[in-house]
Amino acid sequence: MSGQPPLFLTRPHLFVVIFFAIFILLLYQMTGLLAPFSSSLLWAAIIALALAPLYHRVEIGTETYRAKHCATEGMAAGHRQSSTGQAEGPVFVIPRCAW
């Protein structure tokens, strides 16, 4: 032992203190920047939470509609016959509802 008391504020501790001080300052500045928009942001969150179930119901209905109609259009693929009566090979029909 060298007879000196242990240092409580070492370089890693100093870095942590400065980091959190800057972080707190940035949070304070951000709240000041967003304060004028707080009521609008609050109402946007309320409306989004209230209408989320309706949105998911409409989205699922749209996906069901797309799957049903695209599947029937995609089944039109087959073999085409030439004027001689021989099959020319597969014919692929790209569905119009490829949204």
Backbone hydrogen bonds, N-H to C=O, Kabsch-Sander energy under -0.5 kcal/mol:
donor,donor_aa,acceptor,acceptor_aa,energy
10,T,8,F,-0.7
14,L,10,T,-2.6
15,F,11,R,-2.3
16,V,12,P,-2.1
17,V,13,H,-2.3
18,I,14,L,-2.4
19,F,15,F,-2.7
20,F,16,V,-2.5
21,A,17,V,-2.0
22,I,18,I,-2.4
23,F,19,F,-2.4
24,I,20,F,-2.6
25,L,21,A,-2.0
26,L,22,I,-2.5
27,L,23,F,-2.2
28,Y,24,I,-2.2
29,Q,25,L,-2.2
30,M,26,L,-2.4
31,T,27,L,-2.3
32,G,28,Y,-1.8
33,L,29,Q,-1.8
34,L,30,M,-2.3
35,A,31,T,-1.2
37,F,34,L,-1.1
38,S,35,A,-1.5
41,L,37,F,-2.6
42,L,38,S,-2.2
43,W,39,S,-2.3
44,A,40,S,-2.2
45,A,41,L,-2.0
46,I,42,L,-2.2
47,I,43,W,-2.7
48,A,44,A,-2.3
49,L,45,A,-2.3
50,A,46,I,-2.2
51,L,47,I,-2.3
52,A,48,A,-0.8
55,Y,51,L,-2.3
56,H,52,A,-2.3
57,R,53,P,-2.1
58,V,54,L,-2.3
59,E,55,Y,-2.6
60,I,56,H,-2.4
61,G,57,R,-2.1
62,T,58,V,-2.2
63,E,59,E,-2.2
64,T,60,I,-2.3
65,Y,61,G,-2.2
66,R,62,T,-2.6
67,A,63,E,-2.7
68,K,64,T,-2.4
69,H,65,Y,-2.4
70,C,66,R,-2.8
71,A,67,A,-1.6
72,T,68,K,-1.3
73,E,69,H,-1.8
74,G,70,C,-2.2
75,M,71,A,-0.9
76,A,73,E,-1.3
77,A,74,G,-1.1
78,G,91,V,-1.3
80,R,89,G,-1.4
82,S,86,Q,-2.7
85,G,82,S,-1.5
88,E,80,R,-2.8
89,G,80,R,-0.5
91,V,78,G,-3.3
94,I,92,F,-0.6
98,A,95,P,-0.6
99,W,97,C,-1.9
